[in-house]
Amino acid sequence: MPNELNVVSNEDIKNLIYTIRGKQVMLDSDVAMLYHYETKKINETVKRNIKRFPESFCFQLTESETENLRSQIATSSLKKDNHGGRRYLPYAFTEQGIGMLSGLLKNEIAIQVSINIMNAFVEMRKFISSNSQMFERLTKVEYKMLEYDKKFDALFNELQKDENFTQKIFFKGQIYDAYSLIIEIIKSAKEKILIIDNYIDDSVLKMLAKKRKNVEVVLLTSNKTNISKLDIQKFNKQYPVLKMSTSNKFHDRFIIIDNKELYHCGASIKDLGKKCFGINRIEDKCIIEKIKNI
């Protein structure tokens, strides 16, 4: 029996020590292996002497903690106990818990095993203590990397947004992509939307239903529009406020958002994606006033 003990070195024991809930612990199955006991017998000993094992000495892992350990450990007695399988969540022993357990086990190797385990815990504490500054620096580096990742993602998303809204070409069949961009433009309005389009129909009303609450909408279209006064009345009962006027002064299609942003549409909004067309944001703010005053 002593010869078998010599096989398990301090280094081997240190590999069986994990950090769970901020504490260094060993699993019940690994403790059982070192003491040459069955896992079931170890846990029965604890239960018979439960008052000796407060949570700071011994606690049962949760399902998530167990799964997390399984994903980290390639080969371990966590995978299976002496009978080839587990029907319960494992228990974890702190250094104090193992010290208490060693006084309750009655076999020839318990004393020497306990000494080896205690030495392994001491060495682990020394290692963590001596490298605490390095671990702290690594943690700070990780936090900084996370901050940089967040800032990069925010900047990348903003650049993507600007690129999409500055200029976008849609080819035949890209109906949903074009529709999604128009919806994003509509949703961006906080106060007012002006749409200039000679061929508006009720499909445009369905898009405008996605606007923010209380955003005013003005439709400037030709007298050939398919939208009736009844359509407008029904829309206003649920999504106020919508106004419509007619004009024969425009050939192209425009969307003005909050009197600040101007978009030029190469196709009627109702025909998005049916043919190749472009949507461009016009940066010159003076043009907005000129269009409004036509």
DRENKE-964780 format. One record per residue: x, z, y negated of N, C-alpha, C, CB in turn; residue in three letters. Coordinates in steps of 0.1 Angstrom, whole numbers, always signed. Each point is the difference from the previous one (the first is absolute). Glycine has a CB too. Layout:
N
> neast nup nnorth caeast caup canorth ceast cup cnorth cbeast cbup cbnorth resn
> X Z Y X Z Y X Z Y X Z Y ALA;
...
//
This chain:
294
> neast nup nnorth caeast caup canorth ceast cup cnorth cbeast cbup cbnorth resn
> +8 +0 +12 -8 +0 -12 +8 +0 -13 -17 +12 +13 MET;
> +28 -4 -14 +9 +0 -12 +6 -14 -2 +4 +24 +3 PRO;
> -1 -31 +8 +6 -13 -2 -9 -10 -6 +14 +5 +20 ASN;
> -27 -3 -17 -10 -9 -6 -1 +3 -15 -13 -1 +22 GLU;
> +15 +13 -26 -1 +4 -14 +10 -7 -8 -10 +22 +7 LEU;
> +22 -23 -2 +11 -5 -7 -2 -15 -4 +15 +16 +12 ASN;
> -24 -23 -6 -3 -14 -3 -6 -1 -14 -3 -5 +25 VAL;
> -5 +15 -29 -7 +0 -13 +9 +6 -10 -23 +2 +11 VAL;
> +29 -10 -20 +9 +5 -10 -8 +3 -13 +19 -14 +10 SER;
> -12 +20 -19 -6 +3 -13 -5 -12 -7 +15 +20 -2 ASN;
> -7 -31 +4 -3 -13 -7 -13 -5 +6 +25 -5 -4 GLU;
> -26 +6 +17 -13 -5 +7 -12 +8 -5 +14 -7 +20 ASP;
> -12 +20 -22 -11 +9 -4 -4 -4 -15 +8 +19 +16 ILE;
> +2 -21 -24 -3 -4 -14 -8 -12 -1 +21 +10 -7 LYS;
> -20 -19 +17 -8 -13 +0 -14 +3 +3 +20 -12 +7 ASN;
> -23 +24 -2 -14 +4 +4 -6 +9 -11 +6 -1 +24 LEU;
> +1 +2 -36 -6 +8 -11 -6 -10 -10 +17 +19 +4 ILE;
> -29 -17 -8 -7 -8 -9 -5 +8 -12 -7 -15 +18 TYR;
> +5 +8 -29 -6 +7 -12 -14 -4 -1 +22 -1 -12 THR;
> -31 +11 +13 -14 -1 +0 -6 +11 -10 -1 -11 +24 ILE;
> -7 +7 -33 -6 +9 -10 +11 +7 -8 -20 +3 +15 ARG;
> +31 -9 -17 +11 +6 -7 +8 +10 +8 -13 -4 -20 GLY;
> +11 +5 +33 +7 +9 +8 +8 -7 +12 -18 +18 -6 LYS;
> +29 -12 +10 +7 -6 +11 -6 +6 +13 +21 -3 -14 GLN;
> -25 -6 +23 -7 +5 +12 +5 -8 +12 -20 +6 -14 VAL;
> +16 +0 +26 +2 -8 +12 -14 +0 +7 +24 +7 +3 MET;
> -26 -18 +4 -13 -2 +7 +0 +8 +13 -2 -23 -10 LEU;
> -10 +28 +14 -2 +8 +12 +6 -7 +12 -21 +10 -10 ASP;
> +19 -23 +12 +5 -7 +12 +15 +0 +0 -20 -14 +0 SER;
> +27 +13 -12 +14 +0 +0 +6 +14 +3 -1 -19 -17 ASP;
> -6 +29 +11 +4 +14 +3 -1 +3 +15 -8 +7 -23 VAL;
> -3 -12 +29 -3 +2 +14 +12 -7 +8 -25 +1 -3 ALA;
> +29 -13 -1 +10 -7 +7 +13 +8 +0 -11 -22 -6 MET;
> +15 +28 -6 +12 +7 -2 +0 +13 +9 +3 -10 -23 LEU;
> -15 +17 +23 -1 +12 +7 -3 -2 +15 -7 +11 -21 TYR;
> +6 -23 +26 -3 -3 +14 -13 +5 +4 +24 +0 +5 HIS;
> -34 -1 -14 -14 +4 +2 -9 -12 -1 +5 +24 -8 TYR;
> -17 -22 +13 -10 -10 -2 -6 +2 -14 -6 -2 +25 GLU;
> +2 -8 -32 -6 +1 -14 -12 +9 +1 +8 -22 -7 THR;
> -16 +21 +17 -12 +8 +2 +3 +14 +0 -11 -19 +12 LYS;
> +22 +23 -4 +4 +14 +1 +5 +6 -13 +6 -5 +24 LYS;
> +1 -3 -32 +4 +4 -13 -12 +4 -9 +21 -15 +2 ILE;
> -30 +6 -3 -12 +2 -8 -9 +12 +5 +1 -24 -6 ASN;
> -1 +25 +19 -8 +12 +5 +7 +13 -4 -8 -14 +20 GLU;
> +21 +14 -20 +7 +12 -4 -3 +3 -14 +19 -5 +16 THR;
> -20 -5 -25 -3 +2 -14 -14 +6 -1 +15 -19 -7 VAL;
> -24 +13 +14 -14 +4 -1 -2 +15 +5 -7 -24 +3 LYS;
> +14 +27 +7 -1 +14 +5 +6 +10 -10 +1 -8 +23 ARG;
> +8 +3 -32 +6 +9 -10 -2 -5 -14 +17 +6 +17 ASN;
> -30 -11 -19 -3 -7 -13 +3 +8 -12 -17 -12 +12 ILE;
> +16 +25 -12 +3 +8 -12 +15 +0 -4 -19 +15 +7 LYS;
> +27 -19 +3 +15 -1 -3 +3 -13 -7 +5 +15 +20 ARG;
> -15 -25 -20 +3 -13 -5 -9 -4 -12 +8 -6 +23 PHE;
> -5 +11 -35 -8 -5 -12 +4 -14 -2 +0 +23 -10 PRO;
> -8 -29 +0 +2 -14 -2 +14 -4 -5 -24 -1 -6 GLU;
> +31 +11 +0 +14 -2 -5 +10 +0 +12 -6 +11 -21 SER;
> +1 -8 +33 +8 +0 +12 -4 -12 +9 +2 +25 -1 PHE;
> -15 -28 +2 -5 -11 +9 -13 -5 -6 +12 +11 +20 CYS;
> -13 -24 -20 -13 -6 -4 -2 -13 +8 +2 +10 -24 PHE;
> -15 -14 +25 -4 -13 +7 +0 -11 -10 -13 +13 +17 GLN;
> +19 -25 -13 +0 -11 -8 -14 -7 -2 +24 -4 +7 LEU;
> -26 -2 -18 -12 -8 -1 +1 -14 +7 -5 +12 -22 THR;
> -5 -19 +23 +0 -14 +6 +10 -9 -8 -24 +3 +9 GLU;
> +22 -2 -23 +9 -9 -8 +14 +4 +1 -19 -3 -15 SER;
> +22 +16 +16 +14 +4 +1 +6 -5 +13 -5 +20 -14 GLU;
> -3 -19 +25 +4 -4 +13 +3 -15 +1 -14 +19 +10 THR;
> +5 -27 -16 +1 -14 +0 +13 -4 -8 -25 -3 +2 GLU;
> +27 +10 -13 +11 -3 -9 +13 +2 +8 -13 +6 -21 ASN;
> +14 +5 +28 +12 +3 +8 +1 -10 +11 -2 +24 -4 LEU;
> -8 -28 +11 +1 -10 +11 +5 -13 -5 -19 +10 +11 ARG;
> +16 -14 -24 +5 -12 -5 +14 +0 -4 -22 -4 -9 SER;
> +28 +17 +7 +14 +1 -3 +9 +2 +12 -8 +10 -22 GLN;
> +2 -5 +33 +8 +4 +11 -1 -10 +11 -3 +24 -6 ILE;
> +14 -31 +10 +0 -10 +10 -2 +6 +14 +15 -14 -14 ALA;
> -8 +24 +17 -1 +7 +13 +0 +15 -2 +12 -19 +12 THR;
> -22 +25 -8 -1 +15 -3 -10 +6 +10 +6 -3 -24 SER;
> -5 +16 +26 -10 +7 +8 -13 +0 -7 +18 +14 +11 SER;
> -19 -18 -23 -13 -1 -7 -8 -11 +7 +10 +8 -22 LEU;
> -4 -18 +27 -7 -11 +7 -6 +5 +13 +16 -16 -10 LYS;
> -10 +26 +16 -6 +4 +13 +6 +14 +3 -3 -24 +9 LYS;
> -4 +32 -2 +5 +13 +5 +4 -1 +14 -14 +12 -17 ASP;
> +17 -1 +24 +4 +0 +13 -10 -6 +10 +14 +20 -5 ASN;
> -26 -21 +1 -10 -6 +9 -4 -14 -3 -9 +23 +3 HIS;
> +17 -29 -13 -2 -14 -3 -10 -3 -11 +6 -4 +24 GLY;
> -12 +14 -30 -10 -3 -11 -4 +13 -7 -7 -21 +13 GLY;
> +2 +19 -25 -5 +12 -7 -15 -2 -3 +22 +3 -11 ARG;
> -29 +8 +12 -15 +0 -3 -3 +8 -13 -5 -2 +25 ARG;
> +15 +7 -32 -2 +8 -12 +11 -3 -10 -11 +18 +14 TYR;
> +9 -14 -26 +10 -2 -11 +11 +10 +2 -17 -9 -16 LEU;
> +30 +4 +14 +11 +9 +3 +1 +11 -10 +12 -19 +9 PRO;
> -4 +30 -5 +3 +11 -9 +14 -1 -5 -17 +15 +13 TYR;
> +20 -10 -24 +13 +0 -6 +5 +14 -2 -5 -22 -12 ALA;
> +17 +25 +15 +6 +13 -1 +11 +0 -11 -5 +5 +24 PHE;
> +4 +5 -33 +11 +1 -10 +11 +8 +7 -16 +0 -20 THR;
> +27 +2 +13 +11 +8 +5 -4 +14 +4 +16 -14 -14 GLU;
> -24 +20 +5 -5 +14 +3 -9 +0 +13 +1 +6 -25 GLN;
> -9 -17 +26 -9 -1 +12 +8 -1 +13 -17 -10 -15 GLY;
> +28 +2 +14 +8 -1 +12 +7 +13 +4 +3 -25 -5 ILE;
> +1 +32 -6 +6 +13 +2 -9 +10 +7 +14 -4 -20 GLY;
> -27 +4 +16 -10 +8 +6 -3 -4 +14 -10 +4 -23 MET;
> +10 -17 +25 -3 -6 +13 +11 +4 +10 -13 -19 -10 LEU;
> +25 +19 +6 +11 +2 +9 +0 +14 +6 +14 -16 -13 SER;
> -20 +26 +6 -1 +13 +5 -11 +2 +10 +9 +8 -21 GLY;
> -18 -18 +22 -11 +1 +9 +2 -8 +13 -15 +3 -19 LEU;
> +25 -12 +19 +2 -8 +12 +10 +7 +9 -4 -21 -13 LEU;
> +1 +20 +26 +8 +7 +10 +6 -10 +10 -15 +20 -2 LYS;
> +26 -26 -2 +8 -7 +9 +15 +1 -4 -19 -16 +5 ASN;
> +28 +11 +4 +14 +3 -2 +6 -7 -12 +1 +3 +25 GLU;
> -7 -14 -29 +7 -8 -10 -6 +3 -14 +4 -18 +17 ILE;
> -14 +26 -18 -7 +2 -13 +9 +5 -11 -20 +5 +12 ALA;
> +29 +4 -9 +9 +6 -10 +10 -11 -6 -2 +23 +12 ILE;
> +8 -30 -3 +10 -10 -5 -7 -11 -7 +15 +6 +19 GLN;
> -26 -10 -14 -8 -11 -7 -4 +4 -14 -9 -8 +22 VAL;
> +5 +21 -23 -4 +5 -13 +12 +0 -10 -18 +14 +11 SER;
> +29 -10 -6 +12 +0 -8 +3 -14 -5 +9 +20 +12 ILE;
> -9 -30 -3 +2 -14 -4 -10 -5 -10 +10 -4 +23 ASN;
> -23 +8 -21 -10 -5 -9 +2 +6 -14 -16 -2 +19 ILE;
> +19 +15 -19 +2 +7 -13 +12 -6 -8 -10 +21 +10 MET;
> +21 -24 -2 +11 -6 -6 -3 -14 -6 +15 +12 +16 ASN;
> -23 -20 -9 -4 -13 -4 -8 +1 -13 -1 -8 +23 ALA;
> -8 +18 -24 -8 +2 -12 +9 +3 -12 -20 +8 +14 PHE;
> +30 +1 -11 +9 +4 -11 +8 -12 -5 +2 +23 +10 VAL;
> +3 -31 -1 +8 -12 -4 -9 -10 -8 +14 +3 +21 GLU;
> -27 -4 -17 -9 -9 -7 -2 +5 -14 -11 -6 +21 MET;
> +9 +20 -23 -1 +5 -13 +12 -2 -9 -15 +17 +10 ARG;
> +27 -15 -4 +12 -2 -7 +1 -15 -5 +11 +19 +13 LYS;
> -14 -28 -4 +1 -14 -3 -10 -3 -12 +6 -6 +24 PHE;
> -18 +10 -23 -10 -2 -11 +5 +6 -13 -19 -1 +17 ILE;
> +24 +13 -16 +4 +7 -12 +12 -7 -7 -8 +22 +10 SER;
> +18 -26 -1 +12 -6 -6 -3 -14 -5 +13 +13 +16 SER;
> -24 -19 -12 -4 -14 -5 -12 +0 -8 +10 -9 +20 ASN;
> -14 +21 -25 -13 +1 -8 +1 -9 -13 -3 +23 +9 SER;
> +15 -23 -15 +1 -7 -13 -1 -15 +3 +14 +18 -10 GLN;
> -8 -23 +21 -1 -14 +4 -15 -3 +3 +24 +0 +9 MET;
> -31 +8 -2 -14 -3 +3 -8 +0 -13 +2 +11 +23 PHE;
> +1 -2 -32 -7 +0 -13 +2 -13 -7 +2 +25 -1 GLU;
> +11 -29 +0 +3 -13 -7 -7 -12 +7 +22 +10 -7 ARG;
> -23 -10 +20 -7 -10 +7 -14 +0 -3 +16 +1 +18 LEU;
> -22 +11 -19 -14 +1 -3 -3 -6 -14 -2 +20 +15 THR;
> +11 -16 -25 -2 -5 -13 +1 -15 -1 +10 +21 -9 LYS;
> +0 -27 +17 +1 -14 +1 -12 -7 +5 +24 +3 +3 VAL;
> -30 +3 +8 -12 -5 +5 -12 +0 -10 +7 +8 +23 GLU;
> -8 +3 -31 -10 +1 -10 +2 -11 -11 -3 +25 +5 TYR;
> +15 -27 -9 +3 -10 -10 -3 -14 +5 +18 +15 -9 LYS;
> -15 -17 +22 -3 -13 +6 -15 -3 +0 +21 +2 +14 MET;
> -29 +9 -11 -14 -1 +0 -6 -3 -14 -1 +16 +20 LEU;
> +7 -10 -30 -4 -2 -14 +4 -15 -4 +3 +25 -5 GLU;
> +9 -29 +9 +3 -14 -3 -9 -10 +7 +24 +7 -3 TYR;
> -28 -4 +15 -9 -9 +8 -13 -1 -7 +12 +6 +21 ASP;
> -17 +6 -26 -13 +0 -7 +1 -8 -13 -6 +22 +10 LYS;
> +17 -20 -17 +1 -8 -13 +1 -15 +3 +11 +21 -11 LYS;
> -3 -24 +21 +2 -14 +4 -14 -6 +4 +24 +4 +7 PHE;
> -31 +3 +1 -14 -5 +4 -9 -2 -12 +3 +11 +22 ASP;
> -3 -2 -31 -8 -1 -12 +4 -12 -8 -3 +25 +0 ALA;
> +16 -26 -2 +5 -12 -8 -3 -13 +7 +18 +15 -9 LEU;
> -16 -15 +22 -2 -12 +8 -15 -4 -1 +19 +5 +16 PHE;
> -28 +5 -15 -14 -3 +0 -4 -5 -14 -4 +18 +17 ASN;
> +10 -12 -28 -3 -5 -13 +5 -14 -3 +2 +24 -7 GLU;
> +10 -27 +13 +5 -14 -2 -9 -9 +8 +23 +9 -3 LEU;
> -28 -5 +15 -8 -9 +7 -13 -2 -7 +10 +8 +21 GLN;
> -16 +2 -27 -12 -1 -8 +2 -9 -12 -7 +23 +7 LYS;
> +18 -21 -14 +3 -9 -12 +1 -15 +4 +11 +20 -11 ASP;
> -4 -22 +23 +2 -13 +4 -13 -7 +4 +23 +7 +9 GLU;
> -32 +0 -2 -13 -5 +4 -8 -4 -12 +1 +13 +21 ASN;
> -1 -4 -31 -9 -2 -11 +6 -9 -11 -9 +22 +5 PHE;
> +22 -25 -4 +6 -9 -10 -3 -14 +4 +18 +17 -5 THR;
> -16 -21 +17 -2 -13 +4 -2 -1 +16 +14 -9 -20 GLN;
> -24 +2 +24 -3 +0 +14 -6 -14 +3 -3 +25 +2 LYS;
> +8 -32 +8 -5 -12 +5 -7 +2 +13 +18 -13 -12 ILE;
> -31 +8 +14 -7 +1 +12 -2 -14 +5 -11 +22 -7 PHE;
> +13 -23 +20 -3 -13 +7 -13 +0 +7 +24 -3 +3 PHE;
> -29 -9 +0 -13 -1 +7 -1 +9 +12 -1 -24 -8 LYS;
> -9 +31 +9 -2 +9 +11 +3 +15 -3 +5 -19 +15 GLY;
> +3 +21 -26 +3 +14 -3 -11 +7 -8 +25 -7 -1 GLN;
> -37 +6 +7 -12 +6 -7 +1 +15 -2 -13 -19 +10 ILE;
> +17 +26 +0 +0 +15 -1 +11 +4 -9 -9 +2 +23 TYR;
> +21 -8 -23 +11 +4 -8 -4 -2 -15 +17 -6 +18 ASP;
> -23 -5 -21 -4 -3 -14 -11 +10 -4 +6 -24 +3 ALA;
> -16 +26 +6 -11 +10 -3 +6 +13 -2 -15 -13 +14 TYR;
> +25 +18 -6 +6 +13 -2 +7 +2 -14 +3 +1 +25 SER;
> +3 -12 -29 +7 +1 -13 -10 +1 -11 +19 -13 +9 LEU;
> -30 +5 -9 -10 +1 -10 -6 +14 +0 -5 -25 +2 ILE;
> +2 +31 +9 -5 +13 +1 +9 +10 -6 -12 -6 +21 ILE;
> +25 +5 -19 +10 +9 -6 +0 -1 -15 +14 -2 +21 GLU;
> -16 -10 -26 -1 -2 -14 -12 +7 -6 +12 -22 +2 ILE;
> -23 +20 +5 -13 +6 -4 +1 +15 +0 -13 -20 +9 ILE;
> +19 +26 +1 +1 +14 +2 +9 +6 -11 -4 -2 +24 LYS;
> +13 -6 -29 +10 +5 -10 -7 +3 -14 +18 -13 +12 SER;
> -29 +7 -14 -7 +2 -13 -5 +14 -2 -7 -24 +0 ALA;
> +9 +30 -11 -4 +14 -3 -12 +0 -10 +23 +8 +4 LYS;
> -24 -19 -12 -11 +0 -10 -8 -13 +0 +14 +14 -14 GLU;
> -7 -26 +15 -8 -12 -2 +6 -12 +8 -7 +8 -22 LYS;
> -1 -16 +28 +4 -13 +6 -7 -11 -6 +4 +12 +22 ILE;
> +3 -22 -26 -5 -13 -5 +3 -11 +9 +1 +8 -24 LEU;
> -10 -15 +30 +2 -11 +9 -5 -12 -6 -1 +15 +21 ILE;
> +9 -25 -22 -4 -13 -6 +1 -10 +12 +8 +5 -24 ILE;
> -19 -10 +28 -1 -9 +12 -13 -8 +0 +15 +16 +14 ASP;
> -14 -29 -15 -12 -8 -1 -9 -1 +13 +12 -13 -17 ASN;
> -6 +18 +28 -7 -2 +13 -2 +14 +7 +9 -24 +2 TYR;
> -13 +34 -9 -3 +13 +6 -12 +0 +9 +12 +11 -20 ILE;
> -12 -4 +31 -12 +2 +8 +0 +14 +5 +0 -24 +8 ASP;
> -9 +28 +1 -2 +14 +4 +12 +5 +8 -24 -4 +0 ASP;
> +33 -5 +5 +12 +6 +7 +9 +7 -10 -2 -19 +17 SER;
> +1 +15 -30 +8 +7 -10 -5 +13 -3 +6 -22 -10 VAL;
> -20 +24 +11 -6 +13 -2 +4 +9 +11 -19 -11 -11 LEU;
> +21 +6 +23 +4 +9 +11 +14 +5 -2 -15 -13 +16 LYS;
> +24 +5 -22 +13 +4 -3 +0 +11 -11 +9 -23 +7 MET;
> -18 +20 -17 -1 +10 -12 -6 +13 +4 -2 -20 -15 LEU;
> -5 +20 +27 -5 +13 +4 +11 +10 +4 -20 -12 +8 ALA;
> +32 +7 -6 +11 +9 +3 +8 +5 -12 +2 -13 +21 LYS;
> -7 +10 -33 +6 +5 -12 -2 +15 -1 -4 -22 -12 LYS;
> +12 +28 +2 -2 +14 -2 -13 +3 -7 +25 +2 -2 ARG;
> -30 +10 +4 -13 +4 -6 +1 -1 -15 -5 +15 +20 LYS;
> -6 -20 -26 -2 -1 -15 +10 -10 -7 -7 +24 +1 ASN;
> +14 -32 +7 +7 -11 -6 -9 -11 -4 +21 +6 +13 VAL;
> -21 -10 -26 -9 -11 -5 +6 -13 +5 -7 +14 -20 GLU;
> -3 -23 +24 +4 -14 +4 -8 -10 -8 +5 +8 +23 VAL;
> +3 -17 -28 -6 -12 -8 +3 -12 +7 +2 +12 -22 VAL;
> -12 -20 +26 +2 -13 +6 -3 -11 -10 -6 +9 +23 LEU;
> +16 -18 -25 -2 -11 -9 +1 -13 +9 +11 +13 -20 LEU;
> -22 -19 +21 -2 -12 +9 -8 -11 -6 +2 +16 +19 THR;
> -3 -27 -12 -8 -11 -5 -15 +2 +4 +20 -15 +3 SER;
> -28 +7 -9 -15 +1 +3 -3 -5 +14 -5 -3 -24 ASN;
> +15 -1 +32 -3 -5 +14 +2 +12 +10 +8 -23 -7 LYS;
> -6 +35 +2 +3 +11 +9 -12 +3 +9 +15 +10 -17 THR;
> -12 -5 +29 -10 +3 +10 -5 +14 +0 +10 -17 +14 ASN;
> -5 +25 -24 -4 +14 -1 -12 +0 -10 +24 +8 +4 ILE;
> -34 -1 +1 -13 +1 -7 +0 +13 -8 -12 -14 +17 SER;
> +2 +16 -26 -2 +12 -7 -4 +11 +10 -7 -12 -21 LYS;
> +0 +9 +31 -4 +10 +10 +12 +5 +7 -22 -11 +3 LEU;
> +32 +2 +0 +13 +5 +6 +7 +10 -8 +2 -22 +11 ASP;
> -2 +19 -24 +7 +9 -10 -7 +13 -1 +8 -19 -13 ILE;
> -22 +19 +13 -8 +12 -1 +3 +9 +13 -17 -12 -14 GLN;
> +17 +6 +25 +2 +8 +13 +15 +6 +0 -17 -15 +12 LYS;
> +26 +7 -17 +14 +4 +0 +1 +12 -9 +9 -23 +5 PHE;
> -15 +22 -17 +1 +11 -10 -6 +13 +5 +0 -18 -18 ASN;
> -10 +17 +26 -6 +12 +5 +10 +9 +9 -22 -12 -1 LYS;
> +31 +5 +7 +10 +7 +9 +14 +0 -6 -14 -6 +19 GLN;
> +18 -4 -26 +14 -1 -5 +0 -4 -15 +8 -7 +23 TYR;
> -13 +15 -31 -1 -3 -15 +15 +0 -6 -24 +9 -2 PRO;
> +27 -17 -8 -9 -8 -7 +5 -15 +1 -6 +19 -17 VAL;
> -4 -28 +20 +4 -14 +1 -8 -8 -11 +5 +3 +25 LEU;
> +3 -12 -32 -6 -9 -10 +4 -14 +3 -1 +19 -18 LYS;
> -7 -29 +14 +3 -14 +3 -3 -8 -12 -4 +3 +25 MET;
> +13 -12 -29 -2 -10 -11 +4 -13 +5 +3 +17 -17 SER;
> -8 -28 +11 +4 -13 +3 +8 -7 -11 -21 -2 +14 THR;
> +30 -7 -9 +9 -7 -10 +4 -13 +7 +8 +22 -11 SER;
> -5 -32 +2 +5 -13 +5 +14 -2 -5 -23 -9 +2 ASN;
> +30 +19 -7 +13 -1 -7 +12 +1 +10 -11 +9 -21 LYS;
> +8 -6 +34 +11 +3 +9 +0 -9 +12 +0 +24 -7 PHE;
> +12 -29 +10 +1 -8 +13 +6 +9 +11 +3 -21 -14 HIS;
> +8 +28 +10 +7 +9 +10 -7 +13 +2 +22 -11 -5 ASP;
> -17 +19 +15 -6 +13 +3 +10 +11 -5 -13 -9 +20 ARG;
> +8 +20 -26 +8 +11 -5 -7 +13 +4 +9 -14 -19 PHE;
> +0 +24 +21 -5 +14 +1 +8 +9 -10 -6 -4 +25 ILE;
> -1 +11 -33 +6 +9 -10 -3 +14 +4 -1 -17 -18 ILE;
> +11 +26 +20 -2 +14 +4 +3 +9 -12 +6 -6 +24 ILE;
> -16 +14 -28 +2 +10 -10 +6 -6 -13 +3 +17 +18 ASP;
> -6 -29 -21 +6 -7 -12 +15 +0 -1 -21 +6 -12 ASN;
> +27 -3 +24 +15 +1 +0 +7 -10 +9 -3 +24 -5 LYS;
> -4 -27 +16 +7 -9 +10 -9 -12 +2 +10 +20 +12 GLU;
> -3 -32 -12 -6 -13 +2 +5 -7 +12 -3 -1 -25 LEU;
> -7 -3 +33 +4 -8 +12 -7 -13 +0 +2 +21 +13 TYR;
> +6 -31 -10 -5 -14 +1 -2 -4 +14 +12 -6 -22 HIS;
> -24 +1 +26 -3 -4 +14 -1 -15 +0 -12 +22 +5 CYS;
> +19 -28 +5 +0 -14 +1 -13 -5 +8 +25 +0 -1 GLY;
> -33 +9 +6 -12 -4 +7 -11 +10 -4 +13 -10 +19 ALA;
> -25 +5 -17 -12 +9 -3 +1 +12 +10 -14 -19 -8 SER;
> +10 +31 +3 +1 +12 +8 -8 -1 +13 +4 +13 -20 ILE;
> -15 -21 +20 -9 -1 +11 +7 -9 +11 -20 +3 -14 LYS;
> +30 -11 +10 +6 -9 +10 +14 +4 +4 -13 -18 -11 ASP;
> +16 +31 +10 +14 +5 +4 +4 -4 +14 -4 +19 -15 LEU;
> +16 -25 +16 +5 -3 +13 -5 -13 +6 +2 +24 +3 GLY;
> -11 -31 -9 -5 -13 +6 +10 -11 -2 -24 +8 -5 LYS;
> +31 -7 -7 +11 -10 -2 +12 +7 -6 -17 -19 -4 LYS;
> +28 +12 +4 +12 +6 -6 -2 +3 -15 +15 -12 +17 CYS;
> -12 +24 -22 -1 +3 -14 +9 +12 -3 -24 -9 +0 PHE;
> +25 +12 -13 +9 +11 -4 -8 +9 -9 +20 -15 +2 GLY;
> -15 +28 -3 -4 +10 -9 +12 +5 -8 -20 +7 +15 ILE;
> +19 -8 -28 +12 +4 -8 -4 +11 -10 +10 -23 +3 ASN;
> -1 +32 -6 -3 +10 -10 +8 -6 -13 -3 +20 +16 ARG;
> -5 -21 -27 +6 -5 -12 +5 +12 -8 -15 -21 +0 ILE;
> +28 +21 -4 +6 +12 -6 -3 +0 -15 +17 +0 +17 GLU;
> -20 -11 -23 -1 -1 -15 -14 +7 -4 +14 -22 -1 ASP;
> -13 +34 -5 -12 +7 -3 -8 -7 -11 +12 +21 +6 LYS;
> -6 -29 -14 -7 -7 -11 -11 -10 +5 +21 +3 -14 CYS;
> -18 -8 +26 -9 -10 +6 -13 +7 +4 +19 -13 +9 ILE;
> -19 +25 -6 -12 +7 +4 -10 +0 -12 +13 +15 +16 ILE;
> -8 -12 -28 -8 +0 -12 -5 -14 -3 +12 +20 -9 GLU;
> -4 -30 +11 -4 -14 -3 -11 -4 +9 +23 -5 -7 LYS;
> -22 +8 +20 -10 -3 +10 -13 +7 -3 +17 -4 +17 ILE;
> -17 +17 -21 -12 +7 -3 -7 -5 -13 +11 +20 +11 LYS;
> -3 -27 -19 -6 -4 -13 -4 -15 +0 +14 +16 -11 ASN;
> -13 -22 +23 -4 -15 +1 -15 +0 -1 +19 -6 +15 ILE;
//
